[in-house]
């Protein structure tokens, strides 16, 4: 039986391979040995294709028909544009909470360098982000506030890059 983490890796592998296939060493995105990062990126056109500051926000709260627009939109307009979708989804779940849209929108990862708190203040590797989000959304409804994925398939490394190698 595949775990959620394994399924997620399987789902993202084709995207990684497509991105890798599109790489061309004759036209590097990063700086060469003699140029600055700013110069390497100058004159290039970039298009935002996706965003995921807080995982599962788009998955849970944004209707399928609006996902492309959401992924390409600037987070500054999230509350005005998508706040009603958050409210409607919560009402459909039976947990209306008109203030929750102010917690999950804009869909960004806030970070206060003066705090050691984890999620919602940045994200530590070991933070169980989905369970934390479910707890925010469903509160005391125990059956809904935990994804029951309580550990990684592989332990974190003790040195950089800290993440274990993917399964082969």
N, C-alpha and C positions, 0 to 999 in steps of 0.2 A: 504494500500500500504506500502510495506517495504521500509525503508530508506536505503541508502547506508551503514550507520553504522550498522544497524540491519542485513543486508545481510552479512557484513563482520564478525559480531559476529557469525552468524549461520554457516558460512563457517569454522571458526576456532574452534568452539566448539568440533567437533569430534576429532580434533588433540589434544586438551587439554585432553579430556577424554581418548584417547589412551595413552598419556604420563602418566596420573595419574594412569591408570590401570597397567602400567608397573612398578610402584613404589613398592619397597619391603622394609619394615621397617627393615628387618634383614640385609640389605646391603645399608646403607644410603650413599647418595652422599656427603652430608655435613659432617663437623667434629662432632664427639661425644663430650661430655662434657670434655673429657680428652685429646683430640688430636687437633693439629693445622689444619687449612684448607689445608695447604700443604701436611701434612701427610694423611689426609682423601682422597686426590685425587691422591696420589702417587701410581704408578703401574696400574692405570686405563688407558684403551685405549679410546680415544675420537675421534669422526669423525665429521667433520663439515658437516652439512646437508643442511644448508640454511644460507643466509645472506641478510640483508636488511638495510644497512646503510642509504641510501636515498630511501624512499618508492617510488614505481612505476618505478624506473630505470630498474630493471629486467623485470617488467611487460611490459613496453613500448618498450625498446630498444633491449632486448636480444631475439633472435628467439627461439621458443619453442624447437627446436632440440638441442639448446645449453644451455638451462636453468640448467640442472643437472650439467654440467661441470662448469658453472658460479657459481652456489651455493656452490660448493665445492672448487673453486679456491681461491687462495690468492689475495686480492685486489691489491697487488703491480703490477701484470701483466695485470690489467684491460685495460689500454689504448692501450697496444700493441695487446692484444687478442680481445678486444671487441670494440675498437674505430671505426673500419670500420662498425660495426653493428649500432652504434649510428649515424654515418654519413649517412648510407643508409636509416635508419628510418626517419631521418630529411628530407632527399631528397624526400622520399615518401610522407611525410606530406606537401611538398612544401615550407619548411623553411630550406634550407641548411644552416648550420652554422658549419664550420669545427673547430671552437674554443669551441663549447659546450661540446665536449667530455672531454675537460680539466676541465670543471666545474663539470660534473656528474660522472666522473671517476678519480681516483678509487672510488668505491662505499663504502665510509666511512662517518662517521659523524665527520667532523673536529670540534675542540673545542678550542678556545682561552680563557683562564681564565681571561685575561685582558680586555675582551669585554663583553658588556651586550647585544649585538645584538643577535637576535634569529636565526632561520634558515637562512642560511647555517652555522652558528656558533653554533653547538649544536642544541638542540631542546627544546623549552619551551612547556609546556602542551597546551597552547592556540595557538601555531603556526599553521596556516593553511598550512601544508606542501605540500599537493597536489596542492593547488592553487598556492603556491609559485613556485613549480616546473613547473607547466604549464606556468606560467608567464615567467620563464627563457627560456623554450623551444619555446613558441609561441609568446613571446613579445607583440607586438601591435595588434595581431589578437584577438580582444576582444571575439569573439565567441568561441575561443579555450583555453583562458588562465584563466579560472575559472571553478572549479567543481560545483559551486553553492551550496555547503554544507557549510553554514555560521555559524553554531553553533552546539554544542553537543546536543544529546538527553536529557542529564541530566547535570546539572551544576557541576562544580568542587567543591570538598569539601574544606573547609578552613583549615583543618588539614590533616596531613599525614594519609592515602596514597594519598590524593588529588583527586583521581579518584572515581567517583560515583560507587555504586554497579551496576552490569550488570542487564539488564531487566530479569525478571523471565519468 
